[in-house]
Amino acid sequence: MKNFVKGLVVFGALVLAVNSVNAESAGRGGNRGEGRGRERMISKIAEKLDIDTATAQKMQEIMKNGMEARKKLSEELKANMKSLKELVDKGASEAELNAQIDKVEANRDAIHSAMLSGGKEIRQLLGTEKYAKWLVMQGKAMSQMRERRGGQGARNSNRGGRSGRN
């Protein structure tokens, strides 16, 4: 479970770093990487990591593909969690619950694997030193995001977090 959480944090940091660079280059709200805003974001990443534009574009493509794969897996996970809740609510048998739990865990494992795979691809693309720099950029972006959200616990507060929902 700890590795899963670490993987989520690493991937989240990747996404936040890209969004941070995009927001810096495209102004408040960013341009979500489309058109000229995307070009500026890629050039900003290339500049900060001292890589060529082609490498930055490849990096962007790896992240985009990973996000698309994880989105599909997350939708499956959501559906499987809904089914699990329904089984719990109706008092399903242990066998039914175990079968559904296996599906949920398989979804979580697939999401985690997809995150790790994207990170490995980016590390291979950038090399150790630039990948380390990238991770530092991500950490900074996550800190900035946390500050904008009102601190580390903001996710679970009444500021739009999911605590209290079932």
N, C-alpha and C positions, 0 to 999 in steps of 0.2 A: 504494500500500500504506500509506503514511504517513497518508493521509486516512482510509483504512479504520480504521486503529488509532485515530486521533483520534476518529472517530465512535463506535467501541466504547467508548472512555474516556468520552466525553460521555454516551452512553446509560447506561453502567454507573454513572456518577456520579448520573444522574437517579434510577435505581432505588435506589441506596444512600441518597440523600438522603431519599427517601420512606420507606425502611425505617428510617432513623435517626430520623426524626420519629415513625414508628409505634412504634418501640422505646421512645423517650422517653415517649410518652404511654400506652403499654399495659404498660410494665414489661418485664422481661427476657424475650426471646423474642417480644415483641409479640403482637398479635392478628391479624396478617396482614391488616389492613384490613377485617375482617368485623364486621358489627353495630356495637355502640357503639364498638369500637376504631377502626373506619374513620371514624366520625363525629369521634372525638377527633383522629385523624390529620389529617383535612381541616381541622378547626378550628385545629390547631397550624400547619399550612402557611399557612392564611389569616392567622393572627396574625403569624407570622414574616415573611411577605412583604407584610403590610398589604394584603390583598385580601379581597373578600367571599367568603362560603362558596360561593356559586354558581360563582364563578371557580375556587376551589380544587377543587370537585367536577368542573368541566369539565376542569381540568388532570389530575386523577386519572383521568378517563375516557380522555383522550388517551393517558396512559401505559399504562393497562390494555389498550386496543385495540392499541397498539403492541407490547406484550409478547406478546399473543395471536398477532399476525401474525408476529412474529419467532420465536415458539416453533414455529409450523408450518413456517416457512422453515428453522429450525435442524434440525428433524426430517428435512426433505428433504435438507439438507446432510449430515447424519450418514449417511443412506442412500446418498447419492451418494459420500461418502468411503469407505464400506464397499465399494461396488462398484469404486471406483478401486483400493483395496488389493487386492481380488480379481484385478483385471486385471493389476496389477503382479506379484502372486504367481504368476500363471499364464503370465507372459511374453507378454502380449497385444501385438498389432501397434501400431505408432505411430498409425495411424488410430483404432483403438479407444481408445487412451489419450487422444488429443487430443479425441475426442468426449466422453469422461467428464470430462476436465479442464475442458472448456467448460461442462459442467453444474455442476461444483463452483464454478467462477468466477462463473457466473450466480447461483447460490445466495448466494454471498458478497456479490455486488453488490446483490442484492435485500435482504439483511439490512441492509447499510450504508444503502441508500436508505430503508428503513423507519425506521432510527434517525434519520437526518437529517430525515426528514419529521416525525417526532414532536417533535424539537427545534425545528423551524421553527414548528410549530403552537403549541407552548408559548410560544415567543418572541413570536409574533404575539398570543397571548392576554394575556401579561403586560406586554408593552412592554419597551423596552430596559433601563430602570433596574431593574425588578423581576426581569427575566430574568437580569441580571448578578448580582443578589443571590442568585437561585436557584442560579446556577453556583457562587458562593462557598460556599453551603450544601452543595452536592454535593461540592466539594473537601474541605470539613471532614469530611463523612460518610465520604468515601473514606479520608482519613487515619486516622480513628477505626477504620474497618474494618481497615485495614492493621495498625494497632497491635494490635488484638485477634487478628489472625492471626499476629503475631510479626514484623512488619516487611515491607518491600516484597517481599523474595524468598521469603516464606512459601509462595506458590503453587507454587514449584518445589522446595520442600524435601520432606522426608519427612513433612510435616504434612498430607498429603492432596492434594498437588499431583499433576499428571499426568506429570511428567517420568519417563522410564523406560518409559512405556507406548508401544506402537506402534499 
